[in-house]
Amino acid sequence: MVERNRFLDVLTYLVLGLGIFVVMLPLYVAFVASTQTQEQVMAAPMSLLPGDRLLANYAEVLATGAGASQAGVRAMLFNSLVMALTIAIGKILISLLSAFALVYFRFRFRQACFWIVFVTLMLPVEVRIMPTYQVMSDLGLLDTYTGLTLPLIASATATFLFRQFFLTVPEELTEAARIDGAGPMRFFFSILLPLSRTNIAALFVILFILGWNQYLWPLLMTTQESMYTVVIGIKRMIAGGDAATEWNLVMATAMLAMLPPVLVVVLMQRWFVRGLVDTEK
């Protein structure tokens, strides 16, 4: 039995408290700035007490945006949500089906197909971005949700993770399903999917945040303000040259941009942790 040490317990809480302070202080300053006027934000030193412009600032950015971007943040949030959900759900569906085929179907060059998929891990979007952009442009998919999501919808990492999990499923389950007369898709939907729910939840959280934070690809694919994602919108709100940046509105937009990923993590935290650490899937 491990003996508890009071000094180590105190030290642990001190380190955790310091970590929370380091993480939360910038978020608190951003929130405070989002509730103040432009003059209050630019004052030296800036007040660390919330101002009286909370509702006004948030209502303004949701309706009309700020700075060089006059697109409302409401539309940007919707575009980011569509992109993140499509990428996360699409990656999971394609990866589930491809891993299922690689594990349970016998066909020629099956192992070669797996290694081809695995090798694509060395080819991120940044490496193939110019030919991918050319293909999307030739197909007329600029400024469309299809163009924003289709090139990012496949995932070698998720395919690999699902394949490794499917390999741990007891062979007896496969034999029992075959004896019971279940076909491949019945086995997939009735047995494999319920067993994979924690893995799916963990991957959904990771992939949703990955899709939500995309910057380079939406920057290339969007030319109309109506198709901007919120990450692009924040960058466009920061004025260049001698123009003054409305930092109170920028911070309000940043706080709104953090809400969906935070909600996904909070709501799916239990499944996310189980999917990463639980051996009894």
C-alpha positions in Angstrom: 0.0 0.0 0.0 1.4 3.4 -1.0 1.7 5.7 2.0 0.3 9.2 1.6 2.7 12.1 2.1 1.3 15.4 3.2 4.1 17.4 1.7 3.7 15.8 -1.7 -0.1 16.3 -1.6 0.4 20.0 -0.9 3.1 20.3 -3.6 0.7 18.6 -6.1 -2.1 21.0 -5.3 0.3 24.0 -5.6 1.5 22.8 -9.0 -2.0 22.2 -10.2 -3.1 25.6 -8.9 -0.2 27.3 -10.7 -1.0 25.5 -13.9 -4.7 26.6 -13.7 -3.6 30.2 -13.0 -1.2 30.2 -16.0 -4.0 28.9 -18.3 -6.9 30.9 -17.0 -5.2 34.3 -16.6 -5.0 35.0 -20.4 -8.6 33.8 -20.8 -9.8 36.1 -18.0 -7.9 39.1 -19.5 -9.6 38.4 -22.9 -13.0 38.2 -21.3 -12.5 41.4 -19.4 -11.3 43.1 -22.6 -14.5 41.9 -24.4 -16.6 43.7 -21.9 -14.9 47.1 -22.1 -14.8 50.0 -24.6 -11.9 50.4 -27.1 -10.5 53.3 -25.0 -10.6 51.2 -21.8 -8.8 48.3 -23.5 -6.0 50.6 -24.8 -5.5 52.4 -21.5 -2.2 51.7 -19.7 -2.6 49.8 -17.5 -5.9 48.1 -18.6 -8.4 47.6 -15.9 -8.8 43.9 -14.9 -12.4 44.4 -13.8 -15.2 43.6 -16.2 -16.7 46.6 -17.9 -20.3 47.5 -18.8 -20.2 46.6 -22.5 -20.7 42.9 -22.3 -24.0 42.6 -24.1 -23.3 45.5 -26.4 -20.0 44.1 -27.7 -21.2 40.6 -28.2 -24.4 41.8 -29.9 -22.3 44.0 -32.2 -19.9 41.2 -33.4 -22.7 38.7 -33.8 -24.6 41.1 -36.1 -22.0 43.1 -38.0 -18.5 41.9 -37.2 -15.6 44.3 -36.8 -12.6 45.8 -38.4 -11.8 44.8 -42.1 -14.4 42.0 -41.8 -18.0 43.1 -41.9 -19.5 39.6 -41.9 -21.4 38.8 -38.8 -19.7 36.4 -36.3 -23.0 34.5 -36.2 -22.4 33.4 -39.9 -18.8 32.6 -39.2 -19.7 30.4 -36.2 -22.2 28.6 -38.4 -19.6 28.0 -41.1 -17.0 26.7 -38.6 -19.7 24.5 -37.0 -20.6 23.0 -40.4 -16.9 22.4 -41.2 -16.0 20.9 -37.9 -19.0 18.6 -37.8 -18.6 17.4 -41.4 -14.9 16.7 -40.9 -15.4 14.9 -37.6 -18.4 12.8 -38.7 -16.9 12.2 -42.2 -13.5 11.1 -40.9 -15.1 8.7 -38.4 -17.5 7.1 -40.9 -14.9 6.6 -43.6 -12.3 5.3 -41.0 -14.8 2.9 -39.5 -15.7 1.4 -42.9 -12.1 1.3 -44.2 -10.9 -0.4 -40.9 -13.8 -2.8 -41.1 -12.8 -3.8 -44.6 -9.1 -4.1 -43.8 -9.7 -6.4 -40.8 -12.7 -8.6 -41.8 -12.6 -8.9 -45.5 -10.0 -11.1 -47.4 -8.9 -9.6 -50.7 -5.7 -9.4 -52.7 -3.2 -6.7 -51.6 -5.1 -6.1 -48.4 -1.9 -5.5 -46.4 -0.6 -3.3 -49.2 -3.7 -1.2 -49.0 -3.3 -0.7 -45.3 0.3 0.4 -45.7 -0.7 2.8 -48.5 -3.3 4.4 -46.1 -0.7 4.4 -43.3 1.9 6.1 -45.5 -0.4 9.1 -46.1 0.3 10.1 -42.5 3.5 11.6 -44.0 1.4 13.8 -46.4 -0.5 16.4 -44.4 -2.6 19.0 -46.1 0.3 21.5 -46.1 2.4 19.2 -48.3 -0.3 18.6 -50.9 -2.1 21.9 -50.6 -1.4 23.4 -54.0 -2.5 20.4 -56.1 -5.5 19.9 -53.8 -6.5 23.6 -54.3 -6.1 23.2 -58.1 -8.5 20.2 -58.1 -11.0 22.0 -56.0 -10.8 25.1 -58.2 -11.2 23.1 -61.4 -14.3 21.5 -59.9 -15.8 24.9 -59.0 -15.8 24.2 -55.3 -14.3 27.4 -54.1 -16.5 29.2 -51.5 -18.5 26.0 -50.8 -18.9 23.8 -47.8 -17.9 20.8 -50.0 -14.6 22.5 -50.9 -14.0 23.3 -47.3 -14.5 19.8 -46.0 -14.0 17.2 -48.8 -10.1 17.3 -48.9 -9.9 17.0 -45.1 -12.5 14.2 -44.7 -10.2 11.2 -44.8 -8.0 10.2 -41.8 -5.3 7.6 -41.8 -4.9 8.1 -38.1 -8.5 7.2 -37.3 -8.3 4.3 -39.7 -5.3 2.9 -38.0 -6.8 3.3 -34.5 -10.1 1.6 -35.5 -8.2 -1.2 -37.2 -6.1 -1.8 -34.1 -9.3 -1.9 -32.0 -11.1 -4.3 -34.3 -8.1 -6.6 -34.1 -8.7 -7.0 -30.4 -12.4 -8.0 -30.8 -12.6 -11.7 -29.9 -12.9 -14.1 -32.9 -15.7 -15.8 -31.0 -18.0 -12.8 -31.6 -17.4 -13.1 -35.4 -18.1 -16.8 -35.3 -21.3 -16.4 -33.2 -22.6 -13.7 -35.6 -21.9 -15.9 -38.6 -23.6 -18.9 -37.0 -26.6 -16.6 -36.1 -26.9 -15.7 -39.8 -25.7 -12.1 -39.5 -24.2 -10.7 -42.6 -21.2 -8.4 -42.7 -23.1 -5.1 -42.3 -25.4 -6.6 -39.6 -22.2 -7.6 -37.7 -20.8 -4.1 -38.2 -23.9 -2.2 -37.0 -25.0 -4.6 -34.2 -21.6 -5.6 -32.7 -18.7 -3.5 -33.8 -20.3 -0.1 -33.6 -21.6 -0.5 -30.0 -18.2 -1.8 -29.0 -16.5 1.2 -30.6 -18.6 3.9 -29.0 -16.0 5.1 -26.6 -13.3 5.2 -29.3 -15.8 7.1 -31.6 -16.5 9.6 -28.8 -12.8 10.2 -28.1 -12.0 10.7 -31.8 -15.0 12.9 -32.3 -13.7 15.4 -29.7 -10.3 15.4 -31.2 -11.5 15.7 -34.8 -14.1 18.3 -34.0 -11.5 20.6 -32.4 -9.1 19.9 -35.4 -11.8 20.9 -37.9 -12.8 23.9 -35.8 -9.3 25.3 -35.6 -8.5 24.9 -39.4 -6.9 28.1 -40.7 -4.7 27.5 -43.8 -7.2 25.5 -45.9 -10.2 27.8 -45.3 -7.9 30.8 -46.0 -7.3 29.4 -49.5 -10.8 28.2 -50.2 -12.8 31.2 -49.2 -12.9 34.5 -51.1 -16.4 35.7 -50.0 -16.9 37.0 -46.4 -20.1 35.0 -46.2 -18.0 31.8 -46.2 -15.4 32.8 -43.7 -14.9 30.6 -40.7 -14.5 32.2 -37.3 -10.7 31.6 -37.2 -10.4 33.5 -40.5 -12.7 36.2 -39.2 -10.6 36.9 -36.1 -7.5 37.4 -38.3 -9.5 39.7 -40.6 -10.6 41.8 -37.7 -7.1 42.7 -36.8 -6.4 45.8 -38.7 -3.1 46.5 -40.5 -1.0 49.6 -41.0 -2.2 52.7 -39.2 -5.8 51.5 -38.7 -6.8 51.0 -35.1 -7.8 47.5 -34.1 -11.0 47.2 -32.1 -9.5 44.8 -29.6 -12.7 44.7 -27.4 -14.6 43.3 -30.4 -11.8 41.0 -31.4 -11.7 39.6 -27.8 -15.5 39.2 -27.8 -15.2 37.2 -31.1 -12.4 35.1 -29.6 -14.5 34.2 -26.6 -17.4 33.2 -28.8 -15.0 31.1 -30.9 -13.9 29.1 -27.8 -17.4 28.2 -26.7 -18.3 25.3 -29.1 -15.0 23.3 -28.6 -15.3 23.9 -24.8 -18.9 22.6 -24.8 -18.0 19.5 -26.9 -15.2 18.7 -24.4 -17.3 19.3 -21.3 -20.3 17.3 -22.6 -18.3 14.4 -23.9 -15.6 14.4 -21.2 -16.6 11.1 -19.7 -16.7 9.3 -23.0 -13.5 11.0 -24.1 -11.5 9.8 -21.1 -12.9 6.3 -21.3 -12.0 6.1 -25.0 -8.4 7.0 -24.2 -7.7 5.0 -21.0 -10.4 2.3 -20.6 -9.2 -1.2 -21.5 -12.8 -2.5 -21.2 -14.3 -0.9 -24.3 
